[in-house]
Amino acid sequence: MLDISGPLGGLALVAILAAVVVGDAGIAASFKKAGLSGSHAVAPHLFTFAMIKMAGLRDWKIPRLALLLGPFLPFLMFCVPFGVARRFGKGRLFGLGLLFLPFVFFPILGSGSAPYPPAPQVEATPTPQAP
């Protein structure tokens, strides 16, 4: 528990609050770059689904993964930052940074020059017509 009664307690509280505000602003900017609403950064369940979608999984896979892999969902959320880094054109080390220091690396993604590629358009293949 954080003890704010000491001489440095107030400073620690201000530093933690600043990290949270900067991190949420960076996450919101990253979501906007990916075409999602920035308000998903503050709601926990929306944040989870938005991160999975930003990592490249399709919408229809999310409920199936949540139901089938319920006990393994923490492992899935461990892998999602690597997918987000890959979609933004970054490497595995940047994925580690997103996982362990999100309040530093999400603002880099949100304000940096890394583009988020649009979703690939699925083209319908023409069906052969019978003569």
SEMARKOL-606904 format. One record per residue: x, y, z of N, C-alpha, C in turn; residue number from 1. Coordinates in Angstrom, 2 decimals, always signed. Layout:
+---------+---------+---------+---------+---------+---------+---------+---------+---------+-----+
|      nX |      nY |      nZ |     caX |     caY |     caZ |      cX |      cY |      cZ |   n |
+---------+---------+---------+---------+---------+---------+---------+---------+---------+-----+
|       X |       Y |       Z |       X |       Y |       Z |       X |       Y |       Z | NUM |
...
+---------+---------+---------+---------+---------+---------+---------+---------+---------+-----+
***
This chain:
+---------+---------+---------+---------+---------+---------+---------+---------+---------+-----+
|      nX |      nY |      nZ |     caX |     caY |     caZ |      cX |      cY |      cZ |   n |
+---------+---------+---------+---------+---------+---------+---------+---------+---------+-----+
|   +0.85 |   -1.18 |   +0.00 |   +0.00 |   +0.00 |   +0.00 |   +0.89 |   +1.24 |   +0.00 |   1 |
|   +0.45 |   +2.25 |   -0.70 |   +1.22 |   +3.47 |   -0.83 |   +1.00 |   +4.34 |   +0.41 |   2 |
|   +2.10 |   +4.66 |   +1.10 |   +2.02 |   +5.51 |   +2.27 |   +2.35 |   +6.94 |   +1.85 |   3 |
|   +1.35 |   +7.82 |   +1.88 |   +1.57 |   +9.20 |   +1.43 |   +1.77 |  +10.15 |   +2.59 |   4 |
|   +1.97 |   +9.60 |   +3.80 |   +2.13 |  +10.48 |   +4.95 |   +3.57 |  +10.99 |   +5.10 |   5 |
|   +4.53 |  +10.35 |   +4.46 |   +5.92 |  +10.76 |   +4.57 |   +6.23 |  +11.97 |   +3.71 |   6 |
|   +7.46 |  +12.45 |   +3.79 |   +7.83 |  +13.66 |   +3.03 |   +7.82 |  +13.43 |   +1.51 |   7 |
|   +8.08 |  +12.22 |   +1.06 |   +8.09 |  +11.94 |   -0.38 |   +6.80 |  +11.26 |   -0.84 |   8 |
|   +5.88 |  +11.04 |   +0.05 |   +4.64 |  +10.36 |   -0.29 |   +3.79 |  +11.14 |   -1.27 |   9 |
|   +3.67 |  +12.43 |   -1.04 |   +2.89 |  +13.26 |   -1.96 |   +3.51 |  +13.32 |   -3.34 |  10 |
|   +4.84 |  +13.37 |   -3.38 |   +5.54 |  +13.38 |   -4.66 |   +5.34 |  +12.06 |   -5.40 |  11 |
|   +5.36 |  +10.94 |   -4.68 |   +5.12 |   +9.64 |   -5.29 |   +3.71 |   +9.56 |   -5.84 |  12 |
|   +2.74 |  +10.09 |   -5.12 |   +1.35 |  +10.07 |   -5.58 |   +1.18 |  +10.90 |   -6.85 |  13 |
|   +1.81 |  +12.06 |   -6.90 |   +1.75 |  +12.91 |   -8.10 |   +2.42 |  +12.21 |   -9.27 |  14 |
|   +3.54 |  +11.53 |   -9.05 |   +4.24 |  +10.83 |  -10.12 |   +3.40 |   +9.68 |  -10.67 |  15 |
|   +2.73 |   +8.95 |   -9.79 |   +1.88 |   +7.84 |  -10.23 |   +0.69 |   +8.37 |  -11.02 |  16 |
|   +0.07 |   +9.43 |  -10.54 |   -1.07 |  +10.01 |  -11.26 |   -0.63 |  +10.56 |  -12.63 |  17 |
|   +0.54 |  +11.16 |  -12.70 |   +1.03 |  +11.67 |  -13.97 |   +1.29 |  +10.53 |  -14.95 |  18 |
|   +1.85 |   +9.42 |  -14.47 |   +2.08 |   +8.27 |  -15.34 |   +0.77 |   +7.70 |  -15.86 |  19 |
|   -0.26 |   +7.66 |  -15.02 |   -1.56 |   +7.15 |  -15.45 |   -2.18 |   +8.07 |  -16.50 |  20 |
|   -2.12 |   +9.37 |  -16.28 |   -2.72 |  +10.32 |  -17.23 |   -1.98 |  +10.29 |  -18.57 |  21 |
|   -0.65 |  +10.28 |  -18.54 |   +0.14 |  +10.24 |  -19.77 |   -0.08 |   +8.91 |  -20.49 |  22 |
|   -0.13 |   +7.83 |  -19.74 |   -0.36 |   +6.51 |  -20.35 |   -1.73 |   +6.41 |  -21.00 |  23 |
|   -2.77 |   +6.88 |  -20.32 |   -4.11 |   +6.84 |  -20.91 |   -4.22 |   +7.74 |  -22.13 |  24 |
|   -3.58 |   +8.89 |  -22.11 |   -3.59 |   +9.76 |  -23.28 |   -2.87 |   +9.10 |  -24.45 |  25 |
|   -1.78 |   +8.41 |  -24.19 |   -1.07 |   +7.70 |  -25.25 |   -1.86 |   +6.54 |  -25.80 |  26 |
|   -2.56 |   +5.81 |  -24.93 |   -3.40 |   +4.71 |  -25.38 |   -4.55 |   +5.24 |  -26.22 |  27 |
|   -5.16 |   +6.35 |  -25.79 |   -6.25 |   +6.94 |  -26.56 |   -5.77 |   +7.40 |  -27.92 |  28 |
|   -4.58 |   +7.98 |  -28.00 |   -4.04 |   +8.41 |  -29.29 |   -3.73 |   +7.22 |  -30.18 |  29 |
|   -3.24 |   +6.12 |  -29.60 |   -2.98 |   +4.92 |  -30.38 |   -4.28 |   +4.32 |  -30.91 |  30 |
|   -5.32 |   +4.34 |  -30.08 |   -6.62 |   +3.82 |  -30.52 |   -7.18 |   +4.66 |  -31.66 |  31 |
|   -7.03 |   +5.99 |  -31.55 |   -7.53 |   +6.86 |  -32.62 |   -6.76 |   +6.62 |  -33.91 |  32 |
|   -5.47 |   +6.36 |  -33.81 |   -4.66 |   +6.08 |  -34.98 |   -5.11 |   +4.78 |  -35.65 |  33 |
|   -5.59 |   +3.85 |  -34.84 |   -6.07 |   +2.56 |  -35.36 |   -7.52 |   +2.62 |  -35.81 |  34 |
|   -8.16 |   +3.78 |  -35.69 |   -9.54 |   +3.93 |  -36.14 |  -10.57 |   +3.55 |  -35.09 |  35 |
|  -10.17 |   +3.43 |  -33.85 |  -11.08 |   +3.10 |  -32.76 |  -11.35 |   +4.36 |  -31.94 |  36 |
|  -12.35 |   +4.29 |  -31.09 |  -12.67 |   +5.43 |  -30.23 |  -11.64 |   +5.55 |  -29.11 |  37 |
|  -11.23 |   +6.76 |  -28.81 |  -10.27 |   +6.98 |  -27.74 |  -10.83 |   +6.72 |  -26.36 |  38 |
|  -12.17 |   +6.67 |  -26.25 |  -12.78 |   +6.42 |  -24.95 |  -12.64 |   +4.97 |  -24.51 |  39 |
|  -12.20 |   +4.09 |  -25.41 |  -11.98 |   +2.70 |  -25.02 |  -10.81 |   +2.57 |  -24.06 |  40 |
|  -10.00 |   +3.59 |  -23.93 |   -8.81 |   +3.52 |  -23.08 |   -9.16 |   +3.53 |  -21.60 |  41 |
|  -10.34 |   +4.01 |  -21.23 |  -10.65 |   +4.14 |  -19.81 |  -11.60 |   +3.07 |  -19.30 |  42 |
|  -12.29 |   +2.35 |  -20.17 |  -13.19 |   +1.28 |  -19.74 |  -12.47 |   -0.06 |  -19.88 |  43 |
|  -12.31 |   -0.81 |  -18.80 |  -11.46 |   -2.01 |  -18.84 |  -11.87 |   -3.05 |  -19.87 |  44 |
|  -13.16 |   -3.40 |  -19.96 |  -13.56 |   -4.43 |  -20.91 |  -13.45 |   -3.93 |  -22.34 |  45 |
|  -13.82 |   -2.70 |  -22.57 |  -13.66 |   -2.13 |  -23.91 |  -12.19 |   -2.04 |  -24.29 |  46 |
|  -11.34 |   -1.73 |  -23.31 |   -9.91 |   -1.67 |  -23.55 |   -9.39 |   -3.03 |  -23.98 |  47 |
|   -9.84 |   -4.09 |  -23.32 |   -9.39 |   -5.44 |  -23.66 |   -9.80 |   -5.81 |  -25.07 |  48 |
|  -11.07 |   -5.59 |  -25.40 |  -11.54 |   -5.94 |  -26.74 |  -10.89 |   -5.07 |  -27.81 |  49 |
|  -10.66 |   -3.80 |  -27.51 |  -10.01 |   -2.92 |  -28.48 |   -8.56 |   -3.33 |  -28.70 |  50 |
|   -7.87 |   -3.74 |  -27.65 |   -6.48 |   -4.19 |  -27.81 |   -6.41 |   -5.46 |  -28.65 |  51 |
|   -7.35 |   -6.39 |  -28.42 |   -7.37 |   -7.62 |  -29.20 |   -7.66 |   -7.30 |  -30.66 |  52 |
|   -8.58 |   -6.37 |  -30.90 |   -8.91 |   -5.98 |  -32.26 |   -7.73 |   -5.25 |  -32.91 |  53 |
|   -7.05 |   -4.42 |  -32.15 |   -5.90 |   -3.68 |  -32.66 |   -4.73 |   -4.62 |  -32.97 |  54 |
|   -4.67 |   -5.75 |  -32.28 |   -3.60 |   -6.72 |  -32.51 |   -3.82 |   -7.52 |  -33.78 |  55 |
|   -5.02 |   -7.40 |  -34.37 |   -5.25 |   -8.06 |  -35.64 |   -6.21 |   -9.22 |  -35.61 |  56 |
|   -6.77 |   -9.55 |  -34.45 |   -7.76 |  -10.62 |  -34.42 |   -9.09 |  -10.08 |  -34.92 |  57 |
|   -9.87 |  -10.91 |  -35.54 |  -11.15 |  -10.48 |  -36.06 |  -12.20 |  -10.48 |  -34.95 |  58 |
|  -13.26 |   -9.71 |  -35.17 |  -14.30 |   -9.56 |  -34.14 |  -14.98 |  -10.87 |  -33.80 |  59 |
|  -15.19 |  -11.72 |  -34.76 |  -15.91 |  -12.95 |  -34.47 |  -15.08 |  -13.93 |  -33.66 |  60 |
|  -13.78 |  -13.75 |  -33.62 |  -12.91 |  -14.63 |  -32.84 |  -12.87 |  -14.25 |  -31.37 |  61 |
|  -13.18 |  -13.01 |  -31.04 |  -13.02 |  -12.54 |  -29.66 |  -13.94 |  -13.28 |  -28.69 |  62 |
|  -15.26 |  -13.36 |  -28.93 |  -16.09 |  -14.11 |  -27.97 |  -15.73 |  -15.58 |  -27.91 |  63 |
|  -15.36 |  -16.16 |  -29.05 |  -14.97 |  -17.57 |  -29.06 |  -13.72 |  -17.79 |  -28.22 |  64 |
|  -12.74 |  -16.90 |  -28.35 |  -11.53 |  -17.02 |  -27.55 |  -11.81 |  -16.83 |  -26.07 |  65 |
|  -12.70 |  -15.89 |  -25.75 |  -13.00 |  -15.63 |  -24.35 |  -13.71 |  -16.82 |  -23.71 |  66 |
|  -14.58 |  -17.50 |  -24.47 |  -15.30 |  -18.64 |  -23.92 |  -14.43 |  -19.90 |  -23.87 |  67 |
|  -13.71 |  -20.15 |  -24.94 |  -12.93 |  -21.38 |  -25.00 |  -11.63 |  -21.29 |  -24.21 |  68 |
|  -11.04 |  -20.12 |  -24.20 |   -9.75 |  -19.96 |  -23.55 |   -9.83 |  -19.12 |  -22.29 |  69 |
|  -10.95 |  -19.18 |  -21.59 |  -11.15 |  -18.38 |  -20.40 |   -9.99 |  -18.43 |  -19.42 |  70 |
|   -9.56 |  -19.64 |  -19.05 |   -8.42 |  -19.71 |  -18.13 |   -7.12 |  -19.22 |  -18.75 |  71 |
|   -7.03 |  -19.22 |  -20.07 |   -5.81 |  -18.82 |  -20.76 |   -5.86 |  -17.38 |  -21.23 |  72 |
|   -6.91 |  -16.64 |  -20.86 |   -7.04 |  -15.26 |  -21.30 |   -5.88 |  -14.38 |  -20.82 |  73 |
|   -5.36 |  -14.58 |  -19.60 |   -4.17 |  -13.79 |  -19.22 |   -2.98 |  -14.05 |  -20.15 |  74 |
|   -2.80 |  -15.29 |  -20.61 |   -1.73 |  -15.58 |  -21.55 |   -1.98 |  -14.88 |  -22.88 |  75 |
|   -3.26 |  -14.84 |  -23.31 |   -3.61 |  -14.15 |  -24.55 |   -3.29 |  -12.67 |  -24.41 |  76 |
|   -3.62 |  -12.07 |  -23.27 |   -3.34 |  -10.65 |  -23.07 |   -1.84 |  -10.40 |  -22.91 |  77 |
|   -1.09 |  -11.44 |  -22.59 |   +0.37 |  -11.31 |  -22.57 |   +0.90 |  -11.22 |  -23.99 |  78 |
|   +0.24 |  -11.87 |  -24.95 |   +0.70 |  -11.91 |  -26.34 |   +0.19 |  -10.73 |  -27.16 |  79 |
|   -0.88 |  -10.08 |  -26.73 |   -1.50 |   -9.01 |  -27.52 |   -0.56 |   -7.83 |  -27.78 |  80 |
|   +0.22 |   -7.34 |  -26.82 |   +1.11 |   -6.21 |  -27.13 |   +2.09 |   -6.49 |  -28.26 |  81 |
|   +2.49 |   -7.74 |  -28.42 |   +3.39 |   -8.08 |  -29.52 |   +2.67 |   -7.97 |  -30.86 |  82 |
|   +1.38 |   -8.35 |  -30.88 |   +0.59 |   -8.18 |  -32.10 |   +0.35 |   -6.72 |  -32.43 |  83 |
|   +0.12 |   -5.90 |  -31.40 |   -0.06 |   -4.46 |  -31.62 |   +1.23 |   -3.85 |  -32.17 |  84 |
|   +2.36 |   -4.23 |  -31.61 |   +3.63 |   -3.70 |  -32.10 |   +3.88 |   -4.14 |  -33.54 |  85 |
|   +3.52 |   -5.37 |  -33.86 |   +3.70 |   -5.86 |  -35.23 |   +2.81 |   -5.09 |  -36.20 |  86 |
|   +1.57 |   -4.79 |  -35.81 |   +0.66 |   -4.06 |  -36.70 |   +1.14 |   -2.62 |  -36.94 |  87 |
|   +1.80 |   -2.04 |  -35.97 |   +2.34 |   -0.69 |  -36.14 |   +3.72 |   -0.69 |  -36.80 |  88 |
|   +4.22 |   -1.88 |  -37.15 |   +5.50 |   -1.97 |  -37.83 |   +6.69 |   -1.94 |  -36.89 |  89 |
|   +6.49 |   -2.27 |  -35.64 |   +7.58 |   -2.29 |  -34.66 |   +7.99 |   -3.73 |  -34.39 |  90 |
|   +9.09 |   -3.90 |  -33.67 |   +9.63 |   -5.23 |  -33.41 |   +9.21 |   -5.81 |  -32.07 |  91 |
|   +9.85 |   -6.93 |  -31.74 |   +9.52 |   -7.64 |  -30.50 |   +9.94 |   -6.86 |  -29.25 |  92 |
|  +11.05 |   -6.14 |  -29.35 |  +11.47 |   -5.36 |  -28.19 |  +10.48 |   -4.24 |  -27.88 |  93 |
|   +9.88 |   -3.66 |  -28.91 |   +8.86 |   -2.66 |  -28.69 |   +7.62 |   -3.31 |  -28.07 |  94 |
|   +7.32 |   -4.54 |  -28.46 |   +6.23 |   -5.30 |  -27.84 |   +6.49 |   -5.54 |  -26.36 |  95 |
|   +7.73 |   -5.85 |  -26.01 |   +8.08 |   -5.98 |  -24.60 |   +7.89 |   -4.66 |  -23.86 |  96 |
|   +8.24 |   -3.57 |  -24.51 |   +8.04 |   -2.25 |  -23.91 |   +6.56 |   -1.96 |  -23.70 |  97 |
|   +5.72 |   -2.34 |  -24.68 |   +4.27 |   -2.15 |  -24.52 |   +3.72 |   -2.99 |  -23.38 |  98 |
|   +4.32 |   -4.15 |  -23.18 |   +3.84 |   -5.05 |  -22.12 |   +4.25 |   -4.55 |  -20.74 |  99 |
|   +5.51 |   -4.16 |  -20.57 |   +6.01 |   -3.84 |  -19.25 |   +6.02 |   -2.35 |  -18.91 | 100 |
|   +6.11 |   -1.47 |  -19.89 |   +6.10 |   -0.03 |  -19.66 |   +5.10 |   +0.65 |  -20.60 | 101 |
|   +3.81 |   +0.33 |  -20.46 |   +2.83 |   +0.89 |  -21.40 |   +2.69 |   +2.40 |  -21.29 | 102 |
|   +2.95 |   +2.97 |  -20.12 |   +2.82 |   +4.42 |  -19.96 |   +3.93 |   +5.18 |  -20.67 | 103 |
|   +4.96 |   +4.48 |  -21.13 |   +6.02 |   +5.10 |  -21.91 |   +5.84 |   +4.79 |  -23.41 | 104 |
|   +5.53 |   +3.53 |  -23.73 |   +5.54 |   +3.10 |  -25.12 |   +4.24 |   +3.41 |  -25.87 | 105 |
|   +3.09 |   +3.46 |  -25.19 |   +1.87 |   +3.84 |  -25.90 |   +1.87 |   +5.30 |  -26.32 | 106 |
|   +2.38 |   +6.23 |  -25.52 |   +2.51 |   +7.60 |  -26.04 |   +3.48 |   +7.69 |  -27.23 | 107 |
|   +4.50 |   +6.84 |  -27.27 |   +5.38 |   +6.81 |  -28.43 |   +4.62 |   +6.36 |  -29.67 | 108 |
|   +3.77 |   +5.33 |  -29.51 |   +2.96 |   +4.87 |  -30.64 |   +1.94 |   +5.93 |  -31.07 | 109 |
|   +1.29 |   +6.54 |  -30.08 |   +0.23 |   +7.50 |  -30.40 |   +0.73 |   +8.77 |  -31.03 | 110 |
|   +1.88 |   +9.25 |  -30.60 |   +2.38 |  +10.52 |  -31.12 |   +3.49 |  +10.35 |  -32.15 | 111 |
|   +3.93 |   +9.13 |  -32.36 |   +5.01 |   +8.90 |  -33.30 |   +4.53 |   +8.85 |  -34.74 | 112 |
|   +5.45 |   +8.50 |  -35.63 |   +5.13 |   +8.47 |  -37.05 |   +4.78 |   +7.08 |  -37.55 | 113 |
|   +4.69 |   +6.10 |  -36.67 |   +4.37 |   +4.74 |  -37.10 |   +2.92 |   +4.66 |  -37.56 | 114 |
|   +2.69 |   +4.28 |  -38.81 |   +1.31 |   +4.21 |  -39.30 |   +0.67 |   +2.88 |  -38.91 | 115 |
|   -0.63 |   +2.92 |  -38.74 |   -1.40 |   +1.71 |  -38.52 |   -2.02 |   +1.34 |  -39.85 | 116 |
|   -1.69 |   +0.18 |  -40.39 |   -2.20 |   -0.15 |  -41.72 |   -3.69 |   -0.42 |  -41.68 | 117 |
|   -4.42 |   -0.03 |  -42.71 |   -5.85 |   -0.35 |  -42.74 |   -6.04 |   -1.85 |  -42.88 | 118 |
|   -7.20 |   -2.29 |  -42.46 |   -7.51 |   -3.72 |  -42.56 |   -7.55 |   -4.12 |  -44.02 | 119 |
|   -6.99 |   -5.27 |  -44.35 |   -7.01 |   -5.69 |  -45.75 |   -8.44 |   -5.97 |  -46.20 | 120 |
|   -8.77 |   -5.48 |  -47.37 |  -10.10 |   -5.70 |  -47.92 |  -10.16 |   -7.10 |  -48.51 | 121 |
|  -11.17 |   -7.84 |  -48.12 |  -11.37 |   -9.18 |  -48.64 |  -12.18 |   -9.08 |  -49.92 | 122 |
|  -11.58 |   -9.51 |  -51.00 |  -12.26 |   -9.45 |  -52.27 |  -13.01 |  -10.74 |  -52.51 | 123 |
|  -14.22 |  -10.61 |  -53.01 |  -15.02 |  -11.79 |  -53.31 |  -14.49 |  -12.41 |  -54.60 | 124 |
|  -14.25 |  -13.68 |  -54.55 |  -13.79 |  -14.36 |  -55.77 |  -15.00 |  -14.66 |  -56.63 | 125 |
|  -14.90 |  -14.41 |  -57.91 |  -16.05 |  -14.69 |  -58.77 |  -16.31 |  -16.18 |  -58.86 | 126 |
|  -17.57 |  -16.53 |  -58.79 |  -17.94 |  -17.93 |  -58.89 |  -18.13 |  -18.28 |  -60.35 | 127 |
|  -17.61 |  -19.43 |  -60.75 |  -17.78 |  -19.81 |  -62.15 |  -19.25 |  -20.11 |  -62.42 | 128 |
|  -19.71 |  -19.61 |  -63.54 |  -21.11 |  -19.82 |  -63.89 |  -21.23 |  -21.02 |  -64.81 | 129 |
|  -22.28 |  -21.76 |  -64.57 |  -22.52 |  -22.96 |  -65.38 |  -23.03 |  -22.55 |  -66.76 | 130 |
|  -22.57 |  -23.25 |  -67.82 |  -23.03 |  -22.90 |  -69.16 |  -24.43 |  -23.33 |  -69.45 | 131 |
+---------+---------+---------+---------+---------+---------+---------+---------+---------+-----+
***
